[in-house]
């Protein structure tokens, strides 16, 4: 049976009539690296790293909230969101940026012989990772543009991932919300084993296709500004028009902070 997961469902506006509850795992990068390294291949789970843009979509879309609800780990990606949660809700939440997590997994955790699946990116980028980090067991599949609209192409992507299992990590680099949708579909089907991560554009940063902000801008929570200046035509709507909605939504949401521990037995 082919699996259809339509992106329109995840982006449709369905603002919650009651304040939504967001569960966030309180990991920083070093702490989650230990957790990820110990996850193993006997079970399946997936990781999401919400930023301000994702929290807005979560607030507006019941379907997107249902996808996130099945994640094994929800790690706060945004220093901006962490600061606002602290000011509005009095919560100190540790930050685990998704791009830093991908880099650290590849450079510190993944061993050359580990079975790794990469979804998205070009074959040239996949080969860069193999060459630079000695990943002799990296298997790559780049689904066609817009594949999420095509049940047959979606099914082919899911079957590719499942056929590589058990894998240690599956890096899903196909953007948002498609990456979360694929990760959740794998959970629903119940065949995959290993830890999947919806990593957005992390491989582009890792392979030099895109530039990351200087470290000082990252630490000040200004990475969004650097990205906006690099690509204003593509990102102006997200950061300048959609982004301010976060301030309207943040007071009405409830945050449940989960201590560092595995959620899957």
N, C-alpha and C positions, 0 to 999 in steps of 0.2 A: 504494500500500500504506500502510495506516495504521500509525503508529508508536506502540507501547504502551510506556510507561516507568512501571512501577509503583513508587510510593514505598515500598511494604512491603519491596522488595528492598534499598533503600538504608538502611533503618533496622533490618534484621534483625541480631540479635546473632550474630557469627561471629568471636570473638576469635582473633587470630592465634596459631597454635601456635609460630611463630618470631617474634622481635621484628620488627615492621614497620619499614620504612625510609621516612622522610618527606623528600622533596626540597623545599627552600624556596629561593626566589629572594631574594637579599640586596639588596633595594631599600628605600630610604626613600621618602617621598612625592615630594620633588623629583626624585629619580633616576628613579622610574617614570613620572612625568609626561612626561619626555623620551622614554622608551621608548614610551609609549602614543601620544604625538603623532606619532611616526615610524612607527607600525605600518602604516598605509595600508589600502587596500581591495582589494589583489590576492590576499589570502589570508585564512584564517579562523583565529582562535585565541580562547581564552576564559581569563578571569582568575578565580581563586578567592582569597578572603582568610580563611583559617581562623583561628578563635578557639579558646579552651579547649574550648567545647562541641563544635566541629567535630572537634578532635583526639580527643576521647573517642569520637565516632561513627566516626572513621577507624580507631581501634584495635579497635572492636567489629564493624565491618562490612566484609567483603571487597568487597562490591559498591560501597560508598561509596569505598573505596580505588581501585577500578578507575575510577570516575568522575574522581577527582582526578588519576589517573595520566595522563589525556589533556589536562589543562589546560596551556595554553602558559605561564602564569605562576601561581605559588603565592606569595602575599605574606602575610607574617605580620601579622595584624590586631591581636594582643593584646600589650599591654605586660606583662601578668601572665605570659603564656606566655614572652615574651622573657626576663624576669627568671628564671623557673624553668629555662629551657634554659641560661641562663648559669651558674646555681648548680649544676645537676646535670651538665651536659655541658661546661661551660667554653666555650660558644659565644656570641659576641656577634652577635646577629642584628638587623638593622635592622627597624623596624616601619613598616608602611604601612597605617594604619587604613582600612578600606573606606569608612566614611562620609566621612572627610576626602578620600579619593581621588575619590569621586563629586562632592563639592562643588568640588574643584579642577578636575576635568575640565570640569564645566559652566561654571564661572566663568572659567577661564584657558585652556583648550585648545580647546573646541568653538567654532567660528565660527558665526555666524547661519545661514549657508547649508548647513552640513554636514548630510548625511542621518543622522538619529539615530532609533533605534527604542527605544521604551519599552514594556516588557511588565510589566503589573501597575499598581497604583495607580488612582485614579479619573480620569475625564476632567477633573474640576476641577483636580486636581493637575497633570495634563499641561498644561492651559492656563496654570496658574501659571508653569510653567517656560517656556512659549512667551513669555508676556508679560514675565516678569522678565529673561530672558536673550536675548530676541529670536530664539528658535529657530524660524525660519519653516519648517524642514523636519523637524520632529519628528513621527514617526508613532507612534500609540499604539494598543495592543491590550490590553484587560483581560480575560483569560480568566475563565470562571466559577469560583466557589468549588469546589474539589475537582476541577478539570478534569484533574489528573494521573491520576485514576482512570479517565478516559474517553478511550479511544483516539481517538475522533472529535474531541473537543475539543482533545486534545493535538496531533493532526495539524493542526487548524485554526490553532493557535498557531504551530507550526513553519513552516507554509506562509506565514503572514502575515510572519514574520520574513524568510524566504527571498525573498519577493516584493519586499521593500523594498531588497534588496541591489543593488549593494554599498552597505553603510552604513559610516559611520566608526566609530560605536559603537552597540552594542545593550545597553541597560541593563535587566537582568532583575531585576525587583523583586517576586518572588513568594515570597520566603521560602526557607528551607533545609529539606530538600535539593532541593526542586522546581527552584530556579533553576539549581543545578549540573546537574541531570538534563536540563533543557531545553538548556543550553549544550553538554553532552556529546552529546546527540542531534543537534544541529546539526553538530557535528564529524563524527559517524559518517555522516550523510547526505551530507556533502561539497558542499553546494550554496551555503551562506552564504559571504559574503566581508565581512570587517571584524573588529573586535575586540568580543567580547561580555564583559560583566562580570556575575557574579552578585552583586548589591549589597544583598540583604536589605531592610532597612528604611530605607536611606539616603535615599530620596525623601521619606519621612515626616519625617525630620529637616530636609531641605532646604526643604520647603514649610511647616514649622511644625506639622504634624499631631502630631508627637511632639517632646518637648524633649530636647536632649542635655545631658549633664552639664556643669557649669562646666569651664573649661579646666584649672583646677588639679586637679580630680578626674581628668580625662583623663590629665594628665601623671603623676599618682601611680598610675595603673592602677586607679582606683576607679570607672570608668564603670559597671562591672557593679553596684556597690552603689547608685549613683544610679538605675539602671534598676529594680533590685529594689525600692527604696523607692517608685518611681513606680507600679509595677504588681506588688505582691507576690503576688497570687493567681495571676497567669499565670506569673511567673518564679521563684517560690520553688523549685519542683521542679527547674528547670534549674540554678539557681545553688547551692542548698543541699543538694540530694540527688544530682543527677548530677555537678555540678562537682567535688566532692572526689575522684571517680574518677581525675581527671587526675594527682593526686599518686601514686596507686598505679601508673599506667601509665608515667609519664614516664621512670623510670630504665631501663625495658626497651626503649625505642624508640631507633632510630638516626636521626640527623639528617644529611642531606647538604646542605650549604650551597652553592648555585650562585651564582657571581659574576654581577653585573649584565651581562646580554647577552641578546639575542633567542634563543629556542629554536627559532624557525621560520625556515627558510632562505628 
